[in-house]
Amino acid sequence: MRPDVERWLSRRTSAASDWSAEALHAAKGATRVSVVLPALDEEDTIGAIVTTIRTELMAPAPYALVDEVVVMDSGCTDRTVERALAAGAEVVHRDAVLSRLGAGPGKGEVLWRSLGATGGDLIVFVDADLRSFRPDYVIGLLGPLLTDPGVALVKAAYDRPLRDGSSVLPAGGGRVTELVARPLLNLHWPELAGVVQPLAGEYAARRSLLETLSFPTGYGVELALLVDTLNAAGLDAIAQVDLGVREHRHHDDARLGLMASEIWQVALRRLEREDRVRLRAPLNPTLAQFARVDGALVVRTHDVELVERPPMLGVPEYAAVRAERAS
């Protein structure tokens, strides 16, 4: 392993157990913290996550670290919104933020718009489908940010068991990570080879960083933010915290194929911007997948064209939204 990665691992890797709410509460001072839960039909898990945050991490908890918890509704059709509100979250529909800018689908779109729906100096993103959520997920991710001004982005690290019917594979839940994201990073951004979960949906960052980065609207957003932080602030601005085990809802291979396509496009675009790859023709935005129906193979095509939102600091509507929220 590269010497810079080894130094980074020893300097910037910690465990959730290394951080306590009491110590971080003292370090927090006037810093405001927002927790964002991007949600699309997560009625089975959203209530428990919000309840845990509200009771364990927000006032009147003795060592409150979180000032607001916002569920970003990405177009839910089940009882996600109802259960989030009942648990005490603020729920903001994707279309209600920066409404003059037409909203599109995708996780990255919701994360980008969440900057206009929150007021925190630090933002903690937590996937809403977690079945293993604990308060130390948030505590651990906040630790490096509240104690070291040089850290700008903190990624979660964890094991991802894969449930297959009644059996559980101890580490089979990160297929896109191991087959796509990690090989791409090792080949083109080897400085990031020590990041255990580059696609982790649990991470925290300074608003001052996120405002300067572009957001792919789809599932390539996590890889993009990681690579762009490296380029903007350097390896030492990134940290990771071992949260133990993460259990969540898994997607089928077809859905993972769509994710992989988006991640490949994000990587290629960044290599092009860094003048390390020259694309001689536009990327094909259509992904063909196959299914067997009544004994015959049927092709199904999906539009996976890469769309990126610009840095928020360059969006005039964002300044107005921030000012309104602050007042």
JOMOUR-V865603 format. One record per residue. SS is DSSP state (~ for helix, > for strand, _ for the rest). BURIAL is # if it has 9 or more other ideal C-beta (glycine too) atoms within 8 Angstrom, else .. Layout:
BEGIN
ss = <SS SS>
burial = <BURIAL BURIAL>
END
This chain:
BEGIN
ss = <_ _ ~ ~ ~ ~ ~ ~ ~ ~ ~ ~ > > > ~ ~ ~ _ _ ~ ~ ~ ~ ~ ~ ~ ~ _ _ _ _ > > > > > > > _ _ _ _ _ _ ~ ~ ~ ~ ~ ~ ~ ~ ~ ~ ~ _ _ _ _ _ _ _ _ _ _ _ > > > > > > _ _ _ _ _ _ ~ ~ ~ ~ ~ ~ ~ ~ _ _ > > > > ~ ~ ~ _ _ _ _ _ _ _ _ _ _ ~ ~ ~ ~ ~ ~ ~ ~ _ _ _ _ _ _ _ > > > > _ _ _ _ > _ _ _ _ ~ ~ ~ ~ ~ ~ ~ ~ ~ ~ ~ ~ ~ _ _ _ _ _ > > > > > > > _ _ > > > _ _ > > > _ _ _ _ _ ~ ~ ~ ~ ~ ~ ~ ~ ~ ~ ~ ~ ~ ~ _ ~ ~ ~ _ _ _ _ _ _ _ _ _ _ > > > > ~ ~ ~ ~ _ _ _ _ > > _ _ _ _ ~ ~ ~ ~ ~ ~ ~ ~ ~ ~ ~ ~ ~ _ ~ ~ ~ > > > > > > > > _ _ > _ _ _ _ ~ ~ ~ ~ ~ ~ ~ ~ ~ ~ ~ ~ ~ ~ ~ ~ ~ ~ ~ ~ ~ _ _ _ _ _ _ _ _ _ _ _ _ > > > > > > > > _ _ > > > > > > > > _ _ _ _ > > _ _ ~ ~ ~ _ ~ ~ ~ ~ ~ ~ ~ ~ ~ ~ ~ _>
burial = <. . . . # # . # # . . # # # . # . . # . # . . # # . . # . . . # # # # # # # # # . # # . # # # # # # # # # # . . # # . . # . # # # # . # # # # # # # . # . . . # # . # # # . # . # . # # . # . . # # . . . . # . . # # # # # # # # # # # # # # # . # # # # # # # . # . . # . # # # # # # # # # # # # . . . . # # # # # # # # . # # # # . . . . . # . # # # # . # # . . # # # . # # . . # . # # # # # # # # # # # . # # # # # # . # # # . # # # # # # # # # # # # # # # # # # . . # . # . # # # # # # # . # # # # . . . . . . . # # # # # # # # # # # # # # # # # . . . . . . . . . . # . . . # . # . . . . . . . . . . . . . . # . # # # # . # # . . # . # # . . # # . . # . .>
END
